[in-house]
Amino acid sequence: MQNSLEGKRVFLIATDNVKNMEFYKNAIQVHISNSTVYFATDGSEALAKIENAPPNVVILDRNLTKLTGDRLKEIILEKKNLAGVSIIYVGGLPEEEVFLDDIVTGRLQFLLQPRDEVEFNICLTRALNFSSHADVTDFFLKFLAPNDKLLTQGDAANYVYILRRGTLRAFMTNDNQDTDLGKIQPGEFVGEMSFINRAPRSANVVAETDCELIEIPINTFEKILYQKPSWAKALMLTLSNRIKTSNQTRVKPV
């Protein structure tokens, strides 16, 4: 599968509806950098392309010909060599409680309205998060839609993040009052103080825009810093900048 921190995210759009096809393609290109999109207009063509070069995400129309969307969905979920492929299924919810594991993990998303941009973006971020974690690696890509929460004040810390794209907002909540701590910009670390202090999250962090982050398990963070000197340097710069601007309450380390 072509999914790595340096590689493209690959999408297959399987639909014969030209308007829907254009909508999905444009939404992907707007929200996801470094993406490749290809197409299939019937189920048989889609299956052949998926098996030949598995994408990260399949946007799958229920009303496909030759091989129905329902059947193609089942085939993708059954095949072990496609275990890292996530699905955005455009159509109704299943009548029975099936695919529960795939729904819970984020591998299978249901888009009820074909051209609902907000809902499609939510499905897209969840599907990509599953696809990223399906790879065997020490770190992953994480995607957020606007207003998605990354960190919650008081929670245990399991990951440290590097913001690659977008803008995050940090704030503290005390006595039901929010205190703004400022913006987090690309290149900055997020959550590093919980690693340094071995303490719970000290603030909330939410996405202001579409965001793309590197997610690093906290128990492997030190090892990865030794392996990637550029990340260690970025961490030092993040800490230095936040110390310098602490008097202006720009961003409190979280």
C-alpha positions as CSV (number, residue, x, y, z in Angstrom):
1,M,0.0,0.0,0.0
2,Q,1.3,3.4,-0.9
3,N,0.9,5.0,2.5
4,S,3.9,6.5,4.3
5,L,4.8,9.8,5.8
6,E,6.6,10.8,2.7
7,G,4.3,9.2,0.1
8,K,1.0,10.1,-1.4
9,R,-2.3,9.1,-0.1
10,V,-4.1,7.2,-2.8
11,F,-7.9,7.2,-3.3
12,L,-10.2,5.2,-5.6
13,I,-13.6,6.7,-6.3
14,A,-16.0,4.1,-7.5
15,T,-19.2,5.6,-8.9
16,D,-20.8,6.2,-12.3
17,N,-22.3,9.5,-11.1
18,V,-20.2,12.2,-12.7
19,K,-21.3,15.0,-10.3
20,N,-20.5,12.8,-7.3
21,M,-17.2,11.8,-8.8
22,E,-16.1,15.5,-9.3
23,F,-17.3,16.4,-5.8
24,Y,-15.3,13.7,-4.1
25,K,-12.2,14.4,-6.2
26,N,-12.3,18.2,-5.5
27,A,-13.0,17.6,-1.8
28,I,-10.0,15.3,-1.5
29,Q,-7.7,17.7,-3.3
30,V,-8.8,20.6,-1.2
31,H,-8.5,18.8,2.2
32,I,-5.6,16.4,1.6
33,S,-2.2,17.4,0.4
34,N,-0.1,15.1,-1.7
35,S,-3.0,12.9,-2.9
36,T,-3.6,10.8,-5.9
37,V,-7.1,10.0,-7.1
38,Y,-8.2,7.5,-9.6
39,F,-11.6,6.2,-10.7
40,A,-13.8,3.3,-11.6
41,T,-17.4,3.4,-13.0
42,D,-18.5,-0.1,-12.1
43,G,-17.9,-2.7,-9.4
44,S,-15.8,-5.1,-11.5
45,E,-13.5,-2.3,-12.7
46,A,-13.1,-1.1,-9.1
47,L,-12.2,-4.5,-7.8
48,A,-9.6,-5.0,-10.5
49,K,-7.9,-1.7,-9.7
50,I,-8.1,-2.3,-5.9
51,E,-6.4,-5.7,-6.2
52,N,-3.8,-4.4,-8.6
53,A,-2.8,-1.4,-6.5
54,P,-4.6,-1.2,-3.2
55,P,-5.4,2.4,-2.3
56,N,-5.6,4.0,1.1
57,V,-9.3,4.8,0.8
58,V,-12.1,3.6,-1.4
59,I,-15.1,5.9,-1.9
60,L,-17.7,3.3,-2.8
61,D,-21.1,4.0,-4.3
62,R,-23.8,1.6,-3.3
63,N,-25.5,1.6,-6.7
64,L,-22.6,0.2,-8.8
65,T,-23.3,-2.1,-11.8
66,K,-21.7,-5.4,-12.6
67,L,-20.6,-5.8,-9.0
68,T,-22.8,-4.1,-6.4
69,G,-21.4,-1.7,-3.9
70,D,-22.6,-4.0,-1.1
71,R,-20.8,-7.0,-2.5
72,L,-17.6,-5.1,-3.3
73,K,-17.6,-3.7,0.3
74,E,-17.8,-7.3,1.6
75,I,-14.9,-8.5,-0.6
76,I,-12.6,-5.7,0.5
77,L,-13.4,-6.4,4.2
78,E,-12.9,-10.1,3.7
79,K,-9.6,-10.1,1.8
80,K,-6.5,-10.2,4.1
81,N,-4.3,-8.5,1.5
82,L,-6.7,-5.5,1.6
83,A,-6.7,-5.2,5.4
84,G,-5.2,-1.7,5.3
85,V,-7.8,-0.3,2.9
86,S,-10.6,1.8,4.4
87,I,-14.0,2.4,2.9
88,I,-16.3,5.4,2.7
89,Y,-19.6,3.8,1.7
90,V,-22.1,6.1,0.0
91,G,-25.6,4.9,0.7
92,G,-27.8,3.8,3.6
93,L,-26.7,2.3,6.9
94,P,-26.8,-1.5,7.1
95,E,-30.2,-3.0,8.2
96,E,-28.5,-5.4,10.6
97,E,-25.7,-4.9,13.1
98,V,-22.9,-6.1,10.8
99,F,-19.3,-4.8,10.3
100,L,-19.3,-3.5,13.9
101,D,-15.5,-4.0,14.3
102,D,-14.8,-2.2,11.1
103,I,-17.1,0.7,12.0
104,V,-15.5,1.0,15.5
105,T,-12.0,1.0,14.2
106,G,-12.8,3.6,11.6
107,R,-12.2,1.3,8.6
108,L,-15.8,1.6,7.4
109,Q,-17.5,5.0,7.2
110,F,-21.1,5.6,6.0
111,L,-21.8,8.7,4.0
112,L,-25.6,9.1,3.9
113,Q,-25.7,12.2,1.7
114,P,-23.4,12.0,-1.4
115,R,-22.4,15.6,-1.6
116,D,-22.4,16.7,2.1
117,E,-19.0,18.4,2.3
118,V,-18.9,18.5,6.1
119,E,-19.8,14.9,6.6
120,F,-17.6,13.8,3.7
121,N,-14.6,15.5,5.3
122,I,-15.3,13.8,8.7
123,C,-15.5,10.4,7.0
124,L,-12.3,11.2,5.1
125,T,-10.3,12.1,8.2
126,R,-11.5,8.9,10.0
127,A,-10.7,6.7,7.0
128,L,-7.2,8.1,6.6
129,N,-6.5,7.7,10.3
130,F,-7.4,4.0,10.1
131,S,-5.3,3.6,6.9
132,S,-2.3,5.3,8.6
133,H,-2.4,3.0,11.6
134,A,-2.7,0.0,9.4
135,D,0.9,0.4,8.4
136,V,3.6,-1.2,10.6
137,T,5.7,1.8,11.7
138,D,6.8,3.6,14.8
139,F,4.8,6.7,13.9
140,F,1.7,7.5,11.9
141,L,-0.2,10.2,10.1
142,K,-3.3,11.7,11.9
143,F,-5.9,13.9,10.2
144,L,-8.3,16.3,11.8
145,A,-11.3,18.2,10.4
146,P,-12.0,21.7,11.7
147,N,-13.2,21.6,15.3
148,D,-11.9,18.1,15.9
149,K,-10.3,17.8,19.4
150,L,-6.8,16.5,19.5
151,L,-6.1,16.8,23.3
152,T,-8.3,17.0,26.3
153,Q,-7.1,18.7,29.5
154,G,-6.6,16.2,32.2
155,D,-6.4,13.1,30.0
156,A,-3.5,10.6,30.1
157,A,-0.9,11.2,27.4
158,N,-0.4,8.4,24.9
159,Y,1.0,10.3,21.9
160,V,3.2,13.2,21.0
161,Y,2.4,15.1,17.7
162,I,4.2,17.2,15.1
163,L,1.9,19.5,13.2
164,R,2.6,19.2,9.5
165,R,-0.3,21.2,8.0
166,G,-3.0,23.4,9.3
167,T,-3.6,25.4,12.5
168,L,-4.5,24.2,16.0
169,R,-5.8,26.3,19.0
170,A,-4.8,25.6,22.6
171,F,-6.9,26.6,25.6
172,M,-7.4,25.8,29.3
173,T,-10.7,25.3,31.0
174,N,-11.1,26.2,34.7
175,D,-14.4,26.7,36.5
176,N,-16.2,26.4,33.1
177,Q,-14.2,29.3,31.7
178,D,-11.9,28.9,28.7
179,T,-8.6,30.7,28.6
180,D,-7.1,31.0,25.2
181,L,-3.4,30.0,25.0
182,G,-2.8,30.8,21.3
183,K,-2.2,29.0,18.0
184,I,0.0,26.1,17.1
185,Q,1.5,26.3,13.6
186,P,3.1,23.8,11.2
187,G,6.5,22.5,12.4
188,E,5.6,22.7,16.1
189,F,5.3,19.8,18.5
190,V,2.1,19.2,20.4
191,G,1.9,17.3,23.7
192,E,5.6,17.2,24.3
193,M,5.4,18.4,27.9
194,S,3.4,15.4,28.9
195,F,6.3,13.3,27.7
196,I,8.9,15.4,29.5
197,N,6.9,15.8,32.8
198,R,5.1,12.4,32.7
199,A,2.0,14.3,33.5
200,P,-1.6,14.4,32.1
201,R,-2.5,16.9,29.4
202,S,-2.4,20.4,30.8
203,A,-4.7,22.0,28.1
204,N,-7.2,21.3,25.4
205,V,-6.1,21.5,21.7
206,V,-8.6,21.6,18.8
207,A,-8.2,22.0,15.0
208,E,-9.1,25.4,13.6
209,T,-8.5,24.1,10.0
210,D,-8.0,20.8,8.3
211,C,-4.8,19.5,9.9
212,E,-2.3,16.8,9.2
213,L,0.0,15.6,12.0
214,I,2.6,13.0,12.7
215,E,1.5,10.9,15.7
216,I,4.2,9.3,17.8
217,P,3.5,6.8,20.6
218,I,4.8,8.3,23.7
219,N,6.7,5.1,24.7
220,T,8.7,5.2,21.5
221,F,9.2,9.0,21.3
222,E,12.7,9.0,22.9
223,K,14.0,6.3,20.6
224,I,12.6,8.1,17.5
225,L,14.3,11.4,18.6
226,Y,17.6,9.5,18.5
227,Q,16.9,8.2,15.1
228,K,15.7,11.5,13.7
229,P,18.0,14.4,14.6
230,S,15.8,16.8,12.6
231,W,12.9,16.0,14.9
232,A,15.0,16.5,18.0
233,K,16.0,19.9,16.7
234,A,12.4,20.8,16.0
235,L,11.5,19.8,19.5
236,M,14.2,22.1,20.9
237,L,13.0,24.9,18.7
238,T,9.4,24.4,19.9
239,L,10.4,24.5,23.5
240,S,12.7,27.5,23.0
241,N,10.0,29.5,21.2
242,R,7.4,28.8,23.8
243,I,9.7,29.8,26.6
244,K,10.6,33.0,24.8
245,T,6.9,33.9,24.3
246,S,5.5,32.6,27.6
247,N,5.2,36.2,28.9
248,Q,2.9,37.0,26.1
249,T,0.9,33.8,26.8
250,R,1.2,32.8,23.1
251,V,1.0,29.0,23.6
252,K,1.4,27.1,26.8
253,P,3.2,23.7,26.3
254,V,0.6,21.0,26.3
